[in-house]
Amino acid sequence: MSGIYIHIPFCKKACHYCNFHFSTKMTLKSDLVKAISLELDNKRDYLSEDKIRTIYFGGGTPSVLTDTELSNILDSVYKNHNVDEGAEITLEANPDDLSRAKLHELKKVGVNRLSIGIQSFFDEDLQWMNRSHNSDQAMTCVKEAQYLGLENISVDLIFGNPTSSKSIWQQNLEMTNALDIPHISCYGLTVEPETALEKMIKLGKLVAPKEEDYAEQFVGTMEQLTSMGYDHYEISNYAKRGQISKHNTNYWRQEKYLGVGPAAHSFNGTTRQWNVNNNPKYIAAITNNTKSFELEVLTPKDTYNEFLMTGLRTKWGCSKVRIFDVSDSQKNTLQFLIEGYIQAGEMVEVDDQIKLTNKGRLIADHIISSLFVNEL
């Protein structure tokens, strides 16, 4: 299964988590769309003859694209690639962008899955996050999409922020379930260095999140959503009725994908490449057919560590045979570590697959990084 990721780095309003800002220069947006279509032409052979089963519009706010612009990009995808008839076509959007008219447009051009940045159904949370939508818009956009037949919906929710108590977070999950939303991505708030959020906390304008609240809500999320019938198939992701994100699962299972647009990453199994992270420079490079990306040839060590990093995040885990396909000295170290994690209740072996337990998921980054090899 191969996928195409289309990165649209525009945002209408800055928030604590986004580095891209909306440009009022429509010529830049128009030029970006042309460059993306041209890049799809130029990289038509990147995935060979692989069938494309997922197309994902992500980044800042791809909903700023008009139906004509979306159609032009999709036309380039279909012209240059072998797209599966039932391909999952996802578009990321914020609630305030999803008017009934906009939803009509998205459905008309072929979008069949929405990933909506709800973050919370409570205004106090949204105001703390500096979001541009309110709770009413969050609720309304989901209902409007479902009314129009766009029922394959994923929502992003954020826990661990100072305004979200245990009770408020539980209500967020209950409201999501009551809306019959089939897919939920739950992310714990982290303060990344050199971000607007870190600056605001240092200035005393915002209260820093508490680690104990984060841990409590992370564990509570797993318990509450699984009791509601959601399948916890990746550390941050839950799905009902088998409606996992096919596109993101490509990444976690190390399938090939082509990324187009500024800052987009691509992976073909042996190399990884990433486009220039600047809109005008990207447009100029693609238009003038000059170098637009950096390339990294993956070493066996890189491939192995990525196999652990992505596989152990999922419910499928990692093949025991593949994990121990290393030198004898490394095998002994891995066996010692994994046996220790199993005894501590943080890992489990099921049908020759090594997986994290709920307890292990709480410290997933630590466990996974401890298993990385230095050479292979």
N, C-alpha and C positions, 0 to 999 in steps of 0.2 A: 504494500500500500504506500503510495507516494502522495505528497500534498504540496500545495502552493500557498505561501504566506505573502500577503500583500501589505506592506507597511505604509500607513498614511500618517505621517507625523505632524498632525495639526490638532490643536486644542483651542476651544473657544475661551476657556478660562483656566488660569493656573490653579493647581491645587497642591497639596503638600507632596504629592507622589509623582507628578508628571513634569518632565523637562521640556516638553514641546508646547509651543504656544500658537494660537490661531493667527494666521496671517490674513489681513484684509486685502492683500494684493491678489485679486482673482487671477491675474496673469500668472503668478507663481503657481497657484493651484492648477491652472490649466496646463502649464508647462510640465508640472509634476506628473499629471495624468498621462501626457504624451510620452514622457520619459519612461514611465512604468510600462506602458504598452510597447515601447521600443525595446526595453530590457527583456520583456517576455519574448519578443522576436529574436533578440540576440542570443538568448539562452534556451532556445527551443530544444537543444540536444542535451541539456544538462541532466535530465532524468531519463535519457535514452527513450525507450518506448514504454516506460512504466505507465500504468494506468493511474490517472489522477483521481483520487477518491475524496479529497478534501480541498476546499479553497477557503482561505481565512483572511478577511479584511480586518487588520488590527492596527495597533500603534497608538496614536493620539486619539483622534475622533474621526474615523472613516465615514461617519454619517454626514460629515460636511460635504461629501461628494454628492452631486446631483444624480438623478437616475440615468441621465445621458452619460455622465462620466463613469459611473459604475458599469453601465452596459458596454462602454468602449473598452474598459479593462477586461471585462469578462469575455468579450468578443476575441480579444487578443489571447486570452487563456485557451479558449476553445479552438482557435485557429492554429495554435502552436503545440497543443498537447492533446493526448488521448484521454479525455475526461469521461469518467464513468457516468452512466445515465442517471444514477441515483446519488450523485456526489453531494456530500455535506458542504453547504455554502454558508459560512458564518460571517456575521458582521458585528463588530463591537460598537456599542452606542451608549450614551448617557440618557437617562430618562427624559430630560427636557428636550432632547432632539427627536424623540419618537412621537410626533404628532400622528393623528390618524392618516393625514395626507402622506407623511413620510413613510409610514408603515405600508400604505398602498403601493408607493413607489418601490420599496424594497422587495415586496412580494412580486411585483410585476417583473422586475429585472432578474428574479431567480433566487434571491436570498431565501433560504429555508430554515435558518437557525440564527437566533439572536443571542448575543452575550452582552448583558446589560449591567452597567456599573452602578447597581443600586447602592451598595455599601452599607446602608441602614434604612429602615423604615421610620426612623425617629429623627425629628428635626434638630434636636440638640446635637446628636452625633454628626449630622450632615453639616451643621454650621461649624462645629469644631474642625471638621475635615476641609472646610472651605469649598464645599461642593456647590455647584451652580443650580442644583435641583432641590426640591423639598419632598417631604414624605408623600404628599398627595400625588405629585407627579410620578413618584416611584411606583405607587400602587396603580395609578391610572394607565401608565404605559404598558404594564403587563396585561391588564385586562383588555386594553384595546388590541394588543397584538393577538391575544387568544381569540378575541371576537372575530378578527380578520383571518383566522386560521393559521397564524404563525405560533404554533403551540410548542415547538421545539426551542425552549428558552433556557438559557443559563443565566444565573445572576451571581454577581460578586458581592460578598459581604465581608466586612472587616470587624474583627473582634480585638479586644485588648486595649482600646483607647480609653482615656480617663472618663469620658462621659457615658460609657457603656457599662452599666453594672451587670452582674450575673443575670438578674431578672430581665433587664432590657435585652440582653443578648439572647436569652431563651425565647423571648417574645418575637425577636427578629426571625428566629428559626421556625417558630410556630406559624407566623404570618406567611412565611415563604411556603411552608407545607400546605397551608390553607388555600393558597393561590394555585396549588397543583403545579408548581414549577418543577420540571423533571430533573434539573441539574443545578447544583449549587457549588460555587467555589468559595471557600472560607479561608481568608488570609488573616494571620495575626499581624497586628501593627508592629513594625520594627522601625527604629530610628536610624536611618542610614546616614553615614557621615557626609558632610558638605551638601545637605539638602535644606530646603526651606523649613522643613519640620524641625531639624536639629537646631537651626538658627533661632527659630521662634522659642524653643524650649530654653536655649541658653540665655535668651533675652528675658526670660521669665514671663513671656506672653502666653505660653501654653504649658500645661502640666505634663510631665513625662509619664508615659505608661508604666505600670508596675509589672514586673516579671511574674509575680505570684498570680495576678489577675489573668495574665496571658496563659499561664499553664492551666489554671482552673478552667478557663473558658475553652481551651483547646481540648481538654479531656471531656468536658461537658458536651462539646459539639459532637464528638465521636459517639458518645452514648445516646444523645438525644436524636440525632439524625438516623442512626441505624435503627433505633426503636420505631422511627416513623417510616421505615421501609426503604431508606436510601442505602445504596451500596457504596461503601467507603473504598473506592477503587484506587485512589491516589491520596497522598498525605493531605492535600488541600481540597480534594474534589470528591463529590458525592453525586450519585445518579440513581434515578428510579427507572423502572421499565427498560433497563438495558441502554438507556440513552446517555452513555458516556460520551465525552468529547472525542470523536474519532481523530480530529486534527491533533489535539494535544497528546493523545495516546501515541500518535506517530513519533513524537519526540521521545516519550518515555520508553518506547520499545525500539528506539534507534532505527526507525525507518527513514528513507530518504525524503528530503523536502527541498524545494526551491523557494528562496526568499527574494522578493523584488521590492524596490523602493529604498529610500535612505535608511541606513543602519540595519537593513534586513540581513539575516543570516541564512546560509544555505549549507546543506550537508548531503553528500552523495555516498557515504559509507567509508570513504578513504580520505576525503579532504573536507575542510570546513572553510567557508569564506564569508566575509561580511562587507557590506557596502559602506561607502563613506558616510559619516554621520553628520551631514550638512546638506540641507535642501538645495541651495544654489549650486554647490560643488557637485552634488549628485547629478542634477539636471545637466550641467555643463559636460560632465564626463560621459554620460550616456549619449547626449546629443552629438558630441564631437568624437565619439568612439575612442575615448582615451581610458586609461585605467580607472575603474570605479570601485574596486574592492581589494581587500587584502586576503591572502590565501595561506592556510595552514595545512600541511600534510600531517595527518594524525599518525603518531607512532603506535606500536602495539600497546605500550603502557597507557597512552591517552585513551585508546579504544576500550581497554580493559577497565580503567577507572570510570569512564563514562558509563559503561555497562553496569557497574555497581551503583553509581550515583543516580542513574535514572531507574534502573530495575527495582532497587530496594525501596523506592518511593511508592511503588505500586502494590496492589494486592497480589499480583502474580509473582512478585519477588524475582530472585535470580536462580538460574540453574546451578545446582550444586556441582555438576560436572564442569561447567564453565568456570565457576569460581575457583575450583582447585586445579584448573589447567595451567599451572604455574610451576616454577622450579620447586625442588623438594624443600629447600630452606624456607621459601615463601609459603609453601603449602603448610608446613608445620606451624608457622606464625599465624596464618589464617585460621587453621583448625583450633589453635589455642584460644584465639580471640572469639571466634564464633561459638565455641563450646561454652565460653564464659558468658556470652550474651544470652545463650539459650538457658543456662542455669539461672541467670538473673531474671528470666522471664521477658527479655527484650527482643529475642528472636525465636523463631520456631522453624522446624523442618517439616514440610508437608509434601509428600510425593516427589522427593528429590529436589524440591525447591526451597530455598532459604528465604524467609520472609521476616519482616518486622512485626512485632505484636503492637497493640495499642500503647503499651508502656514504652516500647522501643521507638515508636513514632514520635514520642515527645522529645526524644534526644536523637533524632534521625541524623542530623548533620554530624554530630560527634561520632556515632557508630559508623556511618558510611566512610567518613574521612579516615578513621582508624584502620580501615581495611584497604585503603589505597596502596598500590605497590609503587616503588621508586623506579623500578626498571622491569622489563619483560623481554 
